[in-house]
Amino acid sequence: MQTSSKQLRSKIRRFSRVKLFVAPLLIVAGIFGLVLPIIPGVIFLFSGRALIVPSIDDKIKGKTVKK
């Protein structure tokens, strides 16, 4: 089943809106996780940051993963 380009653009726009809503929630959960021992704070912080600034993750992956 192929997706038309209009449907694909619509899905990308929708993801961008959802991403801007989810990223701050992940960062807040990460801050709580740094204080509370039950929640993995660092994982939430990195996930939220990755949604906001994905280009930083590409640079980090390039330095850590040797090709």
Secondary structure, DSSP 8 states (H G I E B T S, - for coil): ----HHHHHHHHHHHHHHHHHHHHHHHHHHHHHHHSTTS-HHHHHHHHHHHH-HHHHHHHHHHHS--
